[in-house]
């Protein structure tokens, strides 16, 4: 249903020659295909959006498209292409002074190294993303970083450090209403409680997570 409406929006923008709206719609179509895990279609529409933004000399918009393209490459486990695209995206972030974009790039690169099992490298880059988020007041990115760092500390067996950052994610997500990140924090806290054989606490966290999902 969402795709149907976004395609309808695209056709309206196209009929009036609004290339900015067309690029925006193509980007949203890509995001919806990611939600459906149809990564090839997502890549197609992100690239189309990026091409329009490049023609319009919208450097910030093109940086956003490149970040989305790189994220799809990561989902497809095409890590070399993802890293190359993130490097290109960083260039356009610098050209357009898009600091928040550089935070998303750091977070994305951290995901690549996490998927490769290089958790020390991943956590180092996650802290770089967090520093940017704190500097510019990007609360959503900040909470994402707390969750990533907590997860990576679990992978590294540093459970007290993991707990500290996951509690930060939980508390800030509660305070600011970022429910998707609150759900993720509870999921990771569930994992941590199971590792520590605290099954009653794990159950409580699991219930919280499922309640938010519902």
C-alpha positions in Angstrom: 0.0 0.0 0.0 2.8 2.4 0.8 4.6 1.6 -2.5 1.3 2.3 -4.4 1.0 5.7 -2.8 4.7 6.7 -3.4 4.5 5.6 -7.0 1.4 7.8 -7.3 3.3 10.7 -5.8 6.2 10.1 -8.2 3.8 10.3 -11.2 2.4 13.6 -9.9 5.9 15.1 -9.5 6.8 13.8 -12.9 3.7 15.3 -14.6 4.6 18.8 -13.3 8.4 18.5 -13.9 9.3 18.6 -10.2 12.7 16.8 -10.3 13.3 17.4 -6.6 10.0 15.6 -5.7 10.8 12.9 -8.2 14.1 12.2 -6.6 12.6 12.2 -3.1 9.9 9.7 -4.2 12.4 7.4 -5.8 14.4 7.5 -2.6 11.3 6.5 -0.6 10.6 3.7 -3.0 14.1 2.4 -2.4 13.6 2.5 1.4 10.3 0.6 1.0 12.0 -2.1 -1.1 14.6 -2.4 1.7 11.8 -3.0 4.2 10.6 -5.8 1.9 14.3 -7.1 1.6 14.1 -6.7 -2.1 17.7 -5.3 -2.3 18.1 -5.3 -6.1 15.0 -3.1 -6.6 16.1 -0.9 -3.7 19.4 -0.4 -5.4 17.8 0.4 -8.7 15.6 3.2 -7.2 18.4 4.7 -5.0 20.6 4.9 -8.1 17.8 6.6 -10.1 17.2 9.0 -7.3 21.0 9.7 -7.1 21.2 10.3 -10.8 18.5 12.9 -10.7 20.1 14.7 -7.7 23.4 14.7 -9.5 21.9 16.3 -12.6 20.3 18.9 -10.3 23.7 19.5 -8.7 22.1 18.7 -5.3 25.4 17.6 -3.6 23.7 17.0 -0.2 20.9 15.0 -1.8 23.4 13.0 -3.8 25.4 12.2 -0.7 22.2 10.8 0.9 21.6 8.7 -2.2 25.1 7.3 -2.0 24.7 6.5 1.7 21.6 4.5 0.9 23.3 2.8 -2.0 26.2 1.8 0.2 23.8 0.4 2.8 22.1 -1.8 0.2 25.6 -3.1 -0.8 26.1 -4.0 2.9 22.8 -5.9 3.0 23.9 -7.8 -0.1 27.3 -8.5 1.6 29.1 -6.7 -1.2 31.5 -5.0 1.2 34.1 -3.7 -1.2 31.4 -1.8 -3.2 29.9 -0.6 0.0 33.2 0.9 1.3 33.9 2.5 -2.1 30.5 4.1 -2.2 30.8 5.4 1.4 34.1 7.0 0.4 32.4 8.7 -2.5 29.5 9.8 -0.2 32.0 11.3 2.3 33.4 13.4 -0.6 30.0 14.9 -1.3 29.3 15.4 2.4 32.4 17.5 2.6 31.4 19.5 -0.5 27.9 20.2 0.9 29.0 20.5 4.6 26.6 17.7 5.4 28.0 16.7 8.8 25.1 14.5 9.8 25.8 12.5 6.6 29.3 11.8 7.9 27.8 10.3 11.0 25.6 7.9 8.9 28.7 7.0 6.9 30.7 6.1 10.0 27.7 4.0 11.3 27.5 2.3 8.0 31.2 1.4 7.8 30.9 0.1 11.4 28.2 -2.2 10.2 30.5 -3.5 7.4 33.3 -4.4 9.8 30.8 -5.9 12.3 29.5 -8.2 9.5 33.0 -9.1 8.7 33.6 -10.1 12.4 36.1 -7.3 13.0 34.4 -6.0 16.1 37.3 -3.9 17.4 37.4 -2.0 14.2 33.7 -1.7 14.2 33.5 -0.3 17.7 36.2 2.2 17.0 34.3 3.6 14.1 31.0 3.6 16.0 32.7 5.9 18.6 33.6 8.2 15.8 30.0 8.3 14.7 28.9 8.9 18.3 31.3 11.9 18.6 29.8 13.5 15.5 26.2 12.9 16.7 27.0 14.4 20.1 28.7 17.4 18.4 25.7 18.3 16.2 22.9 17.2 18.6 21.8 14.3 16.4 19.8 12.5 19.1 18.6 9.7 16.9 22.1 8.9 15.6 23.4 9.1 19.1 21.0 6.4 20.3 21.8 4.2 17.3 25.4 4.5 18.2 24.8 3.6 21.9 22.9 0.5 20.7 25.7 -0.5 18.2 28.4 0.0 20.8 26.5 -2.0 23.3 26.0 -4.9 20.8 29.7 -4.8 19.8 30.7 -5.0 23.5 28.6 -8.1 23.8 30.4 -9.6 20.8 33.7 -8.7 22.5 32.7 -10.3 25.8 32.8 -6.9 27.6 29.5 -7.3 29.3 29.6 -4.5 31.8 30.5 -2.0 29.1 27.7 -3.4 27.0 25.2 -2.9 29.8 26.4 0.7 30.3 25.8 1.7 26.7 22.6 -0.3 26.3 21.2 1.4 29.4 22.1 4.8 27.8 20.3 3.7 24.6 17.3 2.6 26.5 17.0 5.7 28.7 17.6 8.2 25.9 15.2 6.4 23.6 12.5 6.4 26.3 13.1 10.1 27.0 12.9 11.1 23.3 10.3 8.7 22.1 12.5 6.8 19.6 10.6 3.6 19.9 12.4 1.6 17.2 15.7 2.1 19.0 14.1 1.4 22.4 12.9 -2.0 21.0 16.5 -2.7 19.8 17.9 -1.8 23.1 15.6 -4.3 24.9 16.5 -7.0 22.3 20.2 -6.6 23.0 19.6 -6.4 26.8 17.7 -9.7 26.4 20.7 -11.3 24.8 23.0 -9.9 27.5 20.7 -11.3 30.3 20.7 -14.7 28.7 24.5 -14.7 28.4 24.6 -13.9 32.1 22.1 -16.7 32.9 19.6 -14.2 34.3 16.6 -15.7 32.6 13.9 -13.8 34.6 15.4 -10.5 33.6 15.8 -11.7 30.0 12.1 -12.6 30.0 11.2 -9.1 31.3 13.3 -7.4 28.6 11.8 -9.7 25.9 8.3 -8.7 27.0 9.2 -5.0 26.8 10.6 -5.5 23.3 7.6 -7.4 22.0 5.2 -4.9 23.5 6.9 -2.1 21.6 6.9 -4.2 18.4 3.1 -4.7 18.8 
